[in-house]
Amino acid sequence: MLSTASNALKVVVVGGFGVGKTTLVRSVSEIRPLNTEETMTQAGQHVDDNSAVLAKSATTVAFDFGRISLNEETVLYLFGAPGQERFWFLWDRLFAGTLGAVVLVDTRRLADSWYAIDRLEQHGTPFIVARNDFGGPRYTHQEIRDALDLLPHVPLVDCDARSREDGKAVLIALVRHLHRLVTGQVH
């Protein structure tokens, strides 16, 4: 871990409730990530729809934070956004100063990703989509693109958010996408 970095880059990980955002940040961070997870209670059952994630026992209530040193001068700060609608008001603050975003999706609940994609497009924040493998329906990339109404230039990659290598591959895909945008290789 470097304490002398002079360049900081910010990336957010967004998506629906229970798609693996916290897990992705944990898997790639070089530091022990800051998590704002709290135990889910019966009181929240009427607020958050957890029917697709019954085994989930904790949820992010503010954000997750991780760090990756890219070299001696540059660090990447990762922020995982909470997925429940009641916490969406935090997203605008998380998007401030963001270089780009990863939209994590679960094919069992693709519609849960629409809000994240819409907000990123409204903010003009470049993003990629990463399909987290939960063993759900094996839609083709084209079927996912159609369901999410993704523009042709938006990358769609597969990952297992628990895997450090997969998480790094997702972030590399985002950086490559950002590079193509900056150099005018994407219209």
C-alpha positions as CSV (number, residue, x, y, z in Angstrom):
1,M,0.0,0.0,0.0
2,L,1.3,3.4,-1.0
3,S,1.0,6.5,1.1
4,T,2.7,8.9,-1.4
5,A,0.2,8.6,-4.4
6,S,-0.3,11.9,-6.1
7,N,-3.0,10.8,-8.6
8,A,-6.3,9.4,-7.4
9,L,-8.9,7.8,-9.7
10,K,-12.4,7.1,-8.6
11,V,-14.7,4.3,-9.8
12,V,-18.1,3.3,-8.6
13,V,-19.7,-0.1,-8.6
14,V,-23.5,0.1,-8.9
15,G,-26.4,-2.3,-9.5
16,G,-29.5,-3.7,-7.9
17,F,-29.9,-5.1,-4.4
18,G,-27.8,-8.2,-3.7
19,V,-25.9,-8.3,-7.1
20,G,-22.4,-8.6,-5.5
21,K,-21.2,-5.0,-5.3
22,T,-19.7,-5.4,-1.8
23,T,-18.2,-8.7,-2.8
24,L,-16.5,-7.2,-5.9
25,V,-15.0,-4.4,-3.9
26,R,-13.8,-6.8,-1.2
27,S,-12.2,-9.2,-3.8
28,V,-10.0,-6.6,-5.5
29,S,-9.1,-4.2,-2.7
30,E,-5.5,-4.2,-1.5
31,I,-6.6,-2.8,1.8
32,R,-9.2,-4.1,4.2
33,P,-12.3,-2.5,2.6
34,L,-14.5,-0.1,4.5
35,N,-18.0,-1.7,4.5
36,T,-21.1,-0.1,5.9
37,E,-23.1,-3.4,6.1
38,E,-25.7,-3.8,8.7
39,T,-27.7,-6.9,9.6
40,M,-31.0,-7.1,7.8
41,T,-34.0,-7.2,10.2
42,Q,-37.6,-8.1,9.9
43,A,-38.4,-4.4,10.0
44,G,-36.8,-4.1,6.6
45,Q,-38.7,-6.9,5.0
46,H,-41.5,-4.6,4.1
47,V,-39.1,-2.0,2.7
48,D,-36.6,-4.0,0.7
49,D,-37.6,-6.8,-1.7
50,N,-35.2,-9.6,-0.8
51,S,-37.3,-12.4,-2.4
52,A,-34.5,-13.1,-4.9
53,V,-31.8,-13.1,-2.3
54,L,-33.3,-14.9,0.6
55,A,-29.9,-16.1,2.0
56,K,-28.7,-12.4,2.3
57,S,-28.3,-11.5,5.9
58,A,-26.5,-8.1,5.7
59,T,-26.9,-5.1,3.4
60,T,-24.9,-2.0,2.5
61,V,-26.4,1.2,4.1
62,A,-24.0,3.9,2.8
63,F,-21.2,2.6,0.6
64,D,-18.2,0.3,0.4
65,F,-14.7,1.6,-0.1
66,G,-11.6,-0.1,-1.4
67,R,-8.2,0.8,-2.9
68,I,-5.9,-0.5,-5.6
69,S,-2.4,0.9,-6.2
70,L,-1.8,1.1,-9.9
71,N,1.8,2.3,-9.5
72,E,3.8,4.5,-7.1
73,E,1.9,7.7,-8.1
74,T,-1.6,6.4,-9.0
75,V,-4.3,4.8,-6.9
76,L,-7.8,3.6,-7.8
77,Y,-10.5,4.2,-5.3
78,L,-13.5,1.9,-5.5
79,F,-16.9,2.8,-4.1
80,G,-19.7,0.3,-4.0
81,A,-23.1,1.9,-3.9
82,P,-26.0,0.5,-1.9
83,G,-28.6,-1.1,-4.2
84,Q,-31.9,-0.5,-2.4
85,E,-34.1,2.2,-3.7
86,R,-34.2,3.9,-0.2
87,F,-30.5,4.6,-0.5
88,W,-30.4,5.9,-4.1
89,F,-30.2,9.5,-2.8
90,L,-26.6,8.7,-1.9
91,W,-25.7,7.9,-5.5
92,D,-25.3,11.6,-6.7
93,R,-22.6,12.2,-4.1
94,L,-20.9,8.9,-5.0
95,F,-20.9,9.9,-8.7
96,A,-19.2,13.2,-8.1
97,G,-15.6,13.1,-9.5
98,T,-16.1,9.6,-10.8
99,L,-14.0,8.5,-13.7
100,G,-16.3,5.6,-14.7
101,A,-18.6,2.9,-13.3
102,V,-19.2,-0.8,-13.3
103,V,-22.9,-1.9,-13.4
104,L,-23.0,-5.3,-11.8
105,V,-26.0,-7.4,-13.0
106,D,-27.6,-10.6,-12.0
107,T,-29.4,-12.4,-14.9
108,R,-32.1,-13.5,-12.5
109,R,-33.1,-9.9,-12.0
110,L,-32.0,-7.8,-15.0
111,A,-34.7,-5.2,-14.5
112,D,-33.0,-4.3,-11.2
113,S,-30.2,-2.8,-13.3
114,W,-32.2,-0.3,-15.3
115,Y,-32.1,2.4,-12.6
116,A,-28.3,2.3,-12.3
117,I,-27.9,2.5,-16.1
118,D,-30.4,5.3,-16.4
119,R,-28.7,7.4,-13.6
120,L,-25.2,6.9,-15.1
121,E,-26.5,7.9,-18.6
122,Q,-28.1,11.0,-17.0
123,H,-24.9,11.9,-15.3
124,G,-22.9,11.3,-18.4
125,T,-20.7,8.8,-16.5
126,P,-19.0,6.2,-18.8
127,F,-19.7,2.6,-17.7
128,I,-19.4,-1.0,-18.5
129,V,-21.8,-3.9,-17.5
130,A,-20.5,-7.0,-15.7
131,R,-22.7,-10.0,-15.5
132,N,-22.0,-11.6,-12.1
133,D,-22.4,-15.4,-12.3
134,F,-25.0,-16.5,-9.8
135,G,-25.9,-19.6,-11.9
136,G,-29.1,-17.9,-13.1
137,P,-30.4,-18.0,-16.7
138,R,-27.5,-18.1,-19.2
139,Y,-28.7,-15.4,-21.5
140,T,-26.4,-14.5,-24.4
141,H,-24.7,-11.2,-24.4
142,Q,-27.0,-10.0,-27.1
143,E,-30.1,-11.0,-25.0
144,I,-28.7,-9.0,-22.1
145,R,-27.9,-6.0,-24.3
146,D,-31.4,-6.1,-25.6
147,A,-33.0,-6.4,-22.2
148,L,-30.9,-3.5,-20.8
149,D,-31.1,-1.5,-24.0
150,L,-27.4,-1.0,-24.0
151,L,-25.7,1.1,-26.6
152,P,-23.4,-0.9,-28.9
153,H,-20.2,0.7,-27.6
154,V,-20.9,-0.2,-23.9
155,P,-18.8,-3.3,-23.0
156,L,-20.5,-6.3,-21.4
157,V,-18.2,-8.8,-19.6
158,D,-18.7,-11.8,-17.4
159,C,-17.4,-12.2,-13.9
160,D,-17.6,-14.0,-10.6
161,A,-17.5,-11.1,-8.1
162,R,-15.8,-13.4,-5.5
163,S,-12.8,-13.9,-7.7
164,R,-9.9,-11.3,-7.4
165,E,-8.8,-12.1,-11.0
166,D,-12.3,-11.7,-12.4
167,G,-12.7,-8.4,-10.5
168,K,-9.4,-7.1,-11.8
169,A,-10.5,-8.1,-15.4
170,V,-13.7,-6.1,-14.9
171,L,-11.7,-3.0,-13.9
172,I,-9.3,-3.5,-16.8
173,A,-12.3,-3.7,-19.1
174,L,-13.6,-0.4,-17.7
175,V,-10.2,1.3,-18.1
176,R,-9.9,0.1,-21.7
177,H,-13.4,1.4,-22.4
178,L,-12.5,4.8,-20.8
179,H,-9.3,4.9,-22.9
180,R,-11.3,4.2,-26.1
181,L,-13.7,7.0,-25.2
182,V,-10.8,9.5,-24.5
183,T,-9.0,8.7,-27.7
184,G,-12.1,8.9,-29.8
185,Q,-12.2,5.2,-30.7
186,V,-15.9,5.1,-29.6
187,H,-18.7,7.3,-30.9
